[in-house]
Amino acid sequence: MTSTNPHGHQKGRARSTASHLAAVTELLRPLRDSARTELVPLSSALGRGLVEDVTAPVSLPPFANSQMDGYAIRSSDVPDGGTDLRVAAPVPAGAGAATLEPGTAAPIMTGAMIPEGADAVVPIERANPDHFLPAGDAARVKLPAAAPGTYVRGAGSDIAAGEQALAAGTFLGPAQLGLLAALGLPEVTVYQAPTVLLVTTGDEVVEPGRDLPAGKIYDSNGTLLEAAMTQAGLRVLRAGISTDNPEELRTLLRSQGAGADLIVTTGGVSQGAYEVVRQAMADQPVEFLHVAMQPGGPQGIGTFEGTPFLGFPGNPVSCLVSFEMFLRPALSQLLGAPAARLPVRARLGHPLTSPEHKHQVRRGRLRPDGTVQLEGGESSHLMHALAGSNVLVHVPEGVAALGTGDEVEVWML
């Protein structure tokens, strides 16, 4: 860990993004070890993390069934050149087991159970005539040959009973919930979403909708992070804007942070003379350091009176990048939710430069042709550029420049 003096000021080399993510994950590990869980109906489990492995109680499909509307046959009844078969009683979807007599073909619907003795299905469009005939001694249909297993979904061909269906920690999206429903499970045990106390700091910050005196700016951090956290499935307690008085900030954290699993502040973590978060945490086990990242280098990490604490920088892009780089992936790893960002490879639409000793995160727009166009510059206050972006563009530490057409990793927003 980077060493600090008693006031938390960094000494030595900046921490890598990987090392800081590991530190944030370790800080939040107690959230998993003592996590509250709940059994909820599938309709309430979207976006949650799965607590325990799920074993399939039944096979999928539970019985061999037809993949097509057609005729169920015994493949041995039909030679290579095809033949006429007598039409047997139809097999509708949802019907119980039937038996197919030798020399017959049974009209069968998609999803219907394959009759005993049948081992293949000929699609209706390949029959002559190409429509279903009623059963009877006089009704015959000409069918081509079909190999065993043709258009037959075997029992357990998706998953067999007793196999692991989902692993603990899986993020439950529509596909995962659909699988649980297909297995006949009406409810699932998930982690409760962590509650985050979110505090914006700064005498210069004003709530949107109020008058804007000279020297003041509207607070975008609170709305930006609350929206990002809420979209990620977290429960957010907004504490409003704290002044630059350290004692007032401490009082606010004590009064509103009692029910929170995590405290996140924005601003007041740099090395200036009026860094209120640093001052408020002077007697707490909180470390203030610099991560080798642009934007979002200044970070605070520790606990406030036993509650995990993260101090993000005050510029809006910096605090969002901090959430995406550290808090989102840590919670995803520990609790299965929120969903991890999908990394995609893209090609730059134009060249860029980057500080070689930092991991740079730029904002950009991924185009349909697979190229990415950067939006705005490197500065961490460019909200309009952020609003026009759909990806975060990653330039790793050690890379000073990239040219048009060079490949980069982007995270879809």
C-alpha positions, 0 to 999 in steps of 0.5 A: 500500500502507498505510504502516507503521513499521519494526515493521509498525504501520499508519499511516493509513487501513485497507485495503479488502477488495478491495485486500487480496485483490489483495495476497494474490493477488500474494503467492501468484502464485509458487505458480502461476508455479512450480506443480507439476503432475501428470497424473492419472486423472479419478477423482483430479481432482475439486476440482482446477484445470485447467492447460491449455486442453482442445480437444475431440478429437471432436465431441459427439455424434460422430454424429447420433443419436435423442433418443427411442425411435421411428421414423426417417423421411425427413420428405419421405415423410410429408405433413401429414396423416400416412401409412402407411410400411413398417417397415424393420429396427430400429436399436439403440443401438451399431449401425453406419451403416444406410440408410433406403430411401424409403417406410420407417420404421426402429424406432430406440432412444434414442442410436442412429445416424440411418440415412443418408437419415433426417432426423427421428424420430417418438416411438413413442407418436405411432405407430399402433400405439404399439409397435414392429412387426417388419420385413417387407413386410406390416408398416406403421405410421401416422405423423404428419408431422415436420419435418426435425431433429425429435428428432435430435441433430445431430453436434457439436450440443453441441461440435464437434471442435477447439473449446475444451472447458474453459479453463485454470484451470477448477475440475474438478467432476463436470460438467467431469470428465463432459465430459472422459470424454465426449470420451474423455479418461482423464486430465488435467493439474492443479495439485498442491494447495498445502501449508499449514502451519497454526499456532495461537498463544496461551498461553491456548489448550488442545487439546480433550480436555485439562483446562481450567485457569482462564483458558484456552480450547479451541482451535477455530481449528486444527480450524476452519481445517484443516477449511475448508482440507481441504474446499477441497482444500488439504494441511494440516500442523498444527503444533499450538499455539505459545506466546507466546514469539516465539523458540519460534514462529520455531523451530517455523516453521523446523522444520515449514515447510520443505515448505510452500507457505504459512504461516498463523497465527491470533492474535497480529497485533493491536496489543497488548503480547503479539502473538507473531506480530508479535514473531516476524516483526520481522526478516521482510518482513511487514506488519501492517495493518488491513483495513476489515472486520468481523470480521477487521480485523487481518491480517498478510501477507508472507514468512517466510524466503521462504515466503508468510505470512498472519497471521489474527486469533485469534477463530474467526469472524475467521479463517474469514472471513479464509480465505473473503475472501482465501485461498480467492478468491486460490487460486481465481483463480490455480490454479482451485481451491478453488471460488469461493463462489457469490454469491446475492442474498437479502432480509433477514428483519429489519433490521441495522446496520453500521459504515459505514466497514467491510465487514461479514460476518455469519453467517446462514441462507438460508431456502427462501423466499429470505430470510436470518435472521442468526445471532448478533450481530457478535462474532467469538467466536460459534461456536454462531451460526456452526455454525447458519449456511449463508451469509455475509452481506455488507454493503458498506463505505459502508452503515450500515443495511439494513431488512427486505426489503432485498437483500443478497449472501450466499455459500453455505457 
